[in-house]
Amino acid sequence: MPALPVQPTPFFANKNEAFWRLQLAGWGGVLALRGSSAIANDLPWSFLVVLLVTTITGFSISLVLSVIYRMLINRRPFITWTTSVVVLVAAVSIWTFVDTWVNGLYRPETSTAFAQRFIGLYPYYLVLLGAWSSLYYAINFFLQVEEQQDKLQTLESQATSAQLAMLRYQLNPHFLFNTLNSISTLVLLKQTTQANAMLSRLSSFLRYTLINEPGGRVTVEQEIDTLKLYLDIERMRFEDRLRTRFRIDDDACDALMPSLLLQPLVENSIKYAVSPQESGAEIRVDVRMQGPMLRIMVSDTGPGLKDSATDKRLSGKTFDGGEPVSTGVGLANIRNRLAQAYEGEHHFEIREPAEGGFGVVIEIPAEFAAERIEAAPVRGGRPADTQGTEIVPPRFAQGKAEKK
């Protein structure tokens, strides 16, 4: 559907302007209706002056009522409604008195007593001002409810953003500690080249985590580049024990996904598959399009679901000497981030691959940016090690060739 050239503005976007529009339209309608009735009953045209005076009187009284009602609307219900009724009765009495007096001046020859005319006109003006008062309160209560809903939505949005930020920044600090410890060891061994390369990669990785918005999304290609930078840092610690394999479909490279979604999954595999096994393990990352969904699978060749440490792996907590060595935000972090970002329109599953090990499957709606997102550069230091098998689309292969 084509967009309108001019976006419509809500009627009550400016409450003051909307009030005056309703006032002029409503009281103008009252004058027109009473004037038409007078002409239809063959009253002289001069009677329109009387109608004009009484209409202006009613208009002025309604303005005074609006000021009083505005002060009463947020009081306790008993005070609001009791005071409003008293004020309404007084206002109707004043308007009826003015109209009766003006009609007496216009037709002095009438034999109807003033009190009789007053009593006859009072119900008419009571209905008119009563309807005006009801409409005033109804509109303002409606606007207050709308404002409260808008505030609630704003607070919910802020809470969601804050929760996303918290989840994004819950990266396991032990990764940072281990990396700094490895750098310190390399410096003590006077392996300055390796220490400098590791420090450069760590700097690039941390810069990426800080620059990107907590609730932001990046392309699959950018996420994989960042993940490889993280793996390069870990590979300097585990060397040949850490092996990787990537299978990234070319048509999935420009799909959007939450930034740093894969890093906790790979960190989980390193902790529970690579680290405890003397021979290490292979970590596989598979990303492909599956209909309207983007399917991501991260698996490893570790002990799998039957291992005694599975419960610790699922909870994200391990212990060393009685002290926890994990913040426990790995898989739970991913679940919460997906729930916040996609509100149930996603799939998260833990499974054991046919060849054994441990795997996590994520399916999210496939979304593509209108323009290619330019992310902060994440590569740093010397070219990435290419240990392990990586089956990647041409653009990844081309990128590697350029780095060499």
C-alpha positions in Angstrom: 0.0 0.0 0.0 1.6 3.3 -1.0 2.4 5.8 1.7 0.4 9.0 2.0 2.3 12.1 0.9 1.2 13.8 4.1 1.1 11.8 7.3 -2.2 12.5 9.2 -1.9 14.1 12.6 -3.9 12.7 15.5 -6.9 14.9 16.4 -5.9 15.1 20.0 -2.1 15.5 19.4 -2.6 19.1 20.6 -5.2 19.0 23.4 -5.6 22.8 23.5 -6.2 23.1 19.8 -8.6 20.2 19.8 -10.6 21.7 22.7 -11.2 24.9 20.8 -12.2 23.1 17.7 -14.8 21.1 19.6 -16.0 24.2 21.4 -16.5 26.2 18.2 -18.0 23.3 16.3 -20.4 22.3 19.2 -21.7 25.7 20.1 -21.9 26.7 16.5 -24.1 23.7 15.9 -26.3 24.7 18.9 -26.7 28.2 17.4 -27.5 26.8 13.9 -30.0 24.3 15.3 -31.9 26.8 17.4 -31.8 29.4 14.6 -33.2 26.9 12.1 -36.0 26.0 14.6 -36.8 29.7 15.1 -37.0 30.4 11.4 -39.2 27.3 10.8 -41.6 28.6 13.5 -41.9 32.0 11.7 -40.2 33.9 14.5 -38.8 37.3 13.4 -35.2 37.5 12.3 -34.5 39.8 15.2 -34.9 36.8 17.5 -31.6 35.5 16.2 -29.9 38.2 18.3 -31.5 36.7 21.5 -30.2 33.3 20.4 -26.8 34.7 19.8 -26.6 36.3 23.2 -27.7 33.1 25.0 -25.4 30.9 22.9 -22.4 33.2 23.8 -23.5 33.0 27.4 -23.5 29.2 27.3 -20.1 29.2 25.5 -18.6 31.4 28.2 -20.1 29.3 31.0 -18.6 26.2 29.5 -15.2 27.8 29.5 -15.5 28.4 33.2 -16.7 24.9 33.7 -13.7 23.5 31.8 -11.3 25.3 34.2 -13.1 23.9 37.2 -13.4 20.4 35.8 -9.7 20.4 35.0 -8.9 21.0 38.6 -11.4 18.3 39.8 -10.6 15.5 37.3 -7.6 14.1 39.3 -9.1 14.4 42.7 -10.8 11.6 44.7 -13.9 10.4 42.9 -16.3 11.6 45.7 -14.9 15.1 45.6 -14.8 15.2 41.8 -18.4 14.1 41.2 -20.0 15.9 44.2 -18.4 19.2 43.3 -19.1 18.7 39.6 -22.8 18.3 40.3 -22.9 21.4 42.5 -21.0 23.5 40.0 -23.2 22.2 37.1 -26.5 23.1 38.9 -25.1 26.6 39.6 -24.0 27.0 36.0 -27.4 25.9 34.6 -29.1 28.3 37.0 -27.0 31.2 35.8 -27.5 30.4 32.1 -31.3 29.9 32.6 -31.5 33.2 34.5 -29.7 35.1 31.7 -31.8 33.6 29.0 -35.1 34.3 30.9 -34.0 37.9 31.5 -33.0 38.4 27.8 -36.3 36.9 26.6 -38.2 39.2 29.0 -36.4 42.2 27.5 -37.2 41.0 24.0 -40.9 40.4 24.7 -42.0 42.6 27.6 -45.6 42.2 26.6 -45.7 38.5 27.6 -47.9 37.6 30.5 -45.8 34.7 31.6 -44.2 35.3 35.0 -40.4 35.3 35.3 -40.3 32.3 37.6 -42.6 30.3 35.3 -40.3 31.0 32.3 -37.2 30.1 34.4 -38.7 26.8 35.5 -39.7 26.0 31.9 -36.2 26.7 30.5 -34.2 25.1 33.3 -34.5 21.4 32.1 -33.4 22.3 28.6 -30.2 24.0 29.7 -29.6 21.3 32.3 -29.6 18.6 29.5 -27.4 20.8 27.3 -24.7 21.6 29.9 -25.0 18.1 31.4 -24.2 16.6 28.0 -21.3 19.0 27.6 -19.9 18.1 31.0 -20.3 14.3 30.3 -18.5 14.7 27.0 -15.7 16.8 28.6 -15.0 14.2 31.3 -15.3 11.3 28.8 -12.8 12.8 26.4 -10.3 13.7 29.1 -10.6 10.3 30.9 -10.0 8.7 27.5 -6.9 10.9 26.9 -5.5 10.0 30.3 -5.9 6.3 29.6 -4.1 6.8 26.3 -1.3 8.7 28.0 -0.9 6.0 30.6 -0.8 3.3 27.9 1.8 5.3 26.0 3.9 5.7 29.2 3.5 2.0 29.9 4.7 1.1 26.4 7.6 3.5 26.7 8.6 1.9 30.0 8.2 -1.6 28.6 10.4 -0.6 25.6 13.0 0.9 27.9 12.9 -2.2 30.1 13.3 -4.4 27.1 16.3 -2.4 25.9 17.8 -2.4 29.3 17.4 -6.2 29.5 18.9 -6.7 26.1 21.8 -4.5 27.1 22.3 -6.5 30.3 22.2 -9.8 28.4 24.7 -8.5 25.8 27.1 -7.4 28.4 27.0 -10.6 30.4 29.9 -12.0 28.4 31.9 -14.5 30.6 34.6 -12.4 32.2 36.8 -15.6 32.5 37.4 -15.4 28.8 38.9 -12.0 29.3 40.9 -13.1 32.4 42.2 -16.2 30.6 43.2 -14.2 27.5 45.0 -11.6 29.6 46.8 -14.4 31.5 47.9 -15.9 28.2 49.2 -12.6 27.1 51.1 -12.2 30.4 52.6 -15.6 29.9 53.7 -14.8 26.4 55.3 -11.6 27.6 57.2 -13.5 30.3 58.4 -15.9 27.7 59.5 -13.0 25.6 57.2 -14.1 22.7 56.3 -10.5 22.0 55.1 -11.1 18.5 52.5 -13.6 19.6 51.6 -11.4 22.6 51.1 -8.4 20.4 48.9 -10.3 18.0 46.8 -11.7 20.7 46.4 -8.3 22.4 45.5 -6.7 19.0 42.8 -9.3 18.4 41.4 -8.9 21.9 41.3 -5.2 21.5 39.4 -5.5 18.2 37.0 -8.0 19.7 36.2 -5.8 22.7 35.9 -2.7 20.5 33.3 -4.6 18.5 31.3 -5.6 21.6 31.2 -1.9 22.8 30.5 -0.1 19.5 27.5 -2.2 18.4 24.2 -1.4 20.0 23.0 -3.9 22.6 19.8 -4.6 20.8 21.3 -4.1 17.4 21.6 -6.7 14.6 24.4 -7.4 12.2 24.6 -9.6 9.1 25.6 -13.2 9.3 28.9 -12.4 7.5 29.8 -9.8 10.1 28.9 -12.1 13.0 31.0 -14.9 11.5 34.0 -12.5 11.1 33.7 -11.5 14.7 33.4 -15.2 15.8 36.5 -16.1 13.9 38.4 -13.3 15.7 37.2 -14.8 19.0 38.3 -18.3 17.9 41.7 -17.0 16.8 42.2 -15.7 20.4 41.2 -19.0 21.9 43.2 -21.0 19.3 46.4 -19.3 20.6 45.6 -21.0 24.0 44.4 -24.4 22.8 46.4 -24.6 19.5 45.6 -27.9 17.6 43.1 -29.0 20.2 40.6 -26.4 18.9 39.4 -27.2 15.4 36.6 -25.5 13.5 34.4 -26.0 10.5 32.1 -23.5 9.0 29.3 -24.1 6.5 27.8 -20.8 5.6 25.3 -20.6 2.7 26.0 -17.6 0.4 22.3 -16.6 0.4 22.4 -16.4 4.2 25.4 -14.0 4.4 23.3 -10.8 4.3 20.6 -12.0 6.7 20.3 -10.2 10.0 20.8 -11.7 13.4 21.4 -10.3 17.0 25.1 -9.4 17.4 27.3 -11.7 19.4 24.7 -14.4 19.4 27.1 -17.1 18.4 30.0 -16.3 20.8 28.4 -17.7 24.0 27.5 -20.9 22.1 31.1 -21.4 20.9 32.4 -20.4 24.3 30.2 -23.1 25.7 31.6 -25.7 23.3 35.2 -24.7 24.2 34.5 -25.0 27.9 32.8 -28.3 27.8 34.2 -30.0 24.7 37.6 -28.7 23.9 39.0 -27.9 27.3 38.3 -31.2 29.2 39.4 -33.5 26.4 43.1 -34.1 25.8 42.5 -34.5 22.1 40.3 -31.4 22.0 37.2 -31.2 19.8 35.9 -29.8 16.6 33.3 -27.0 16.6 31.0 -26.7 13.7 29.0 -23.7 12.7 26.2 -24.2 10.1 24.1 -21.3 8.8 21.6 -21.6 6.0 18.2 -20.4 4.8 15.3 -22.7 5.4 12.2 -21.2 3.8 11.4 -17.9 5.6 13.6 -18.8 8.5 17.4 -18.4 9.1 18.6 -21.7 10.6 21.8 -21.7 12.7 23.4 -24.8 14.2 26.5 -24.7 16.5 27.7 -28.2 17.4 30.8 -29.9 18.8 32.4 -33.3 19.0 32.5 -33.3 22.8 31.0 -35.8 25.3 27.4 -34.9 24.4 24.2 -35.1 26.4 25.1 -38.4 28.1 28.1 -37.0 29.9 27.9 -36.4 33.6 28.7 -32.7 33.1 25.7 -32.1 30.9 23.6 -30.6 33.7 26.3 -28.2 34.5 26.6 -27.3 30.8 22.9 -26.7 30.5 22.8 -24.5 33.6 26.0 -22.8 32.5 27.8 -23.2 35.8 30.9 -25.2 36.6 33.0 -25.3 39.8 36.7 -25.3 40.5 37.7 -26.0 44.0 34.3 -25.2 45.3 34.2 -21.8 43.6 32.1 -21.1 40.5 34.1 -20.4 37.4 31.2 -19.4 35.1 28.6 -16.7 35.3 25.9 -19.1 34.2 24.7 -17.0 31.3 25.6 -19.1 28.3 22.5 -20.9 27.0 20.1 -19.0 29.3 21.5 -15.8 27.8 20.7 -17.0 24.3 17.2 -18.1 25.2 16.4 -14.7 26.9 17.9 -12.7 24.1 15.9 -14.5 21.5 12.7 -14.2 23.5 13.2 -10.5 23.9 14.1 -9.9 20.2 11.5 -12.2 18.5 8.7 -12.7 21.0 8.1 -16.3 20.3 8.7 -16.2 16.6 11.8 -18.3 16.9 12.9 -21.9 17.7 15.6 -22.9 20.1 16.5 -26.6 20.5 19.3 -28.6 22.2 20.1 -31.8 20.4 22.7 -34.5 20.0 23.9 -34.7 16.4 23.9 -38.1 14.7 27.7 -38.3 14.9 27.6 -37.6 18.6 28.5 -34.5 20.6 26.4 -31.5 21.6 24.5 -29.2 19.3 22.2 -26.1 19.5 19.8 -25.3 16.7 18.3 -21.8 16.4 15.7 -20.7 13.9 14.8 -17.0 13.6 12.8 -15.1 11.0 14.9 -14.2 8.0 15.3 -10.4 7.7 17.5 -8.5 5.4 18.7 -4.9 5.7 17.6 -2.5 2.9 21.2 -1.4 2.7 24.3 -3.3 3.7 25.2 -2.6 7.3 28.7 -1.2 7.8 30.1 -2.7 11.0 33.2 -1.7 12.9 36.3 -3.5 11.7 36.9 -6.6 13.8 40.1 -8.0 12.3 43.3 -7.2 13.9 46.9 -8.4 14.2 48.3 -11.0 12.0 46.2 -13.0 9.5 43.9 -15.6 11.1 45.1 -19.1 11.6 43.4 -21.5 9.2 43.5 -24.6 11.3 40.5 -26.8 10.8 38.3 -27.1 7.8 36.2 -24.1 6.7 33.6 -24.5 3.9 32.6 -20.9 3.2 30.9 -19.0 0.4 33.1 -17.1 -2.2 33.0 -13.8 -0.3 34.6 -15.4 2.8 37.2 -17.2 0.7 38.0 -14.0 -1.2 38.3 -12.1 2.1 40.9 -14.6 3.3 42.9 -14.4 0.1 43.1 -10.6 0.5 44.4 -11.0 4.0 47.3 -13.2 3.0 
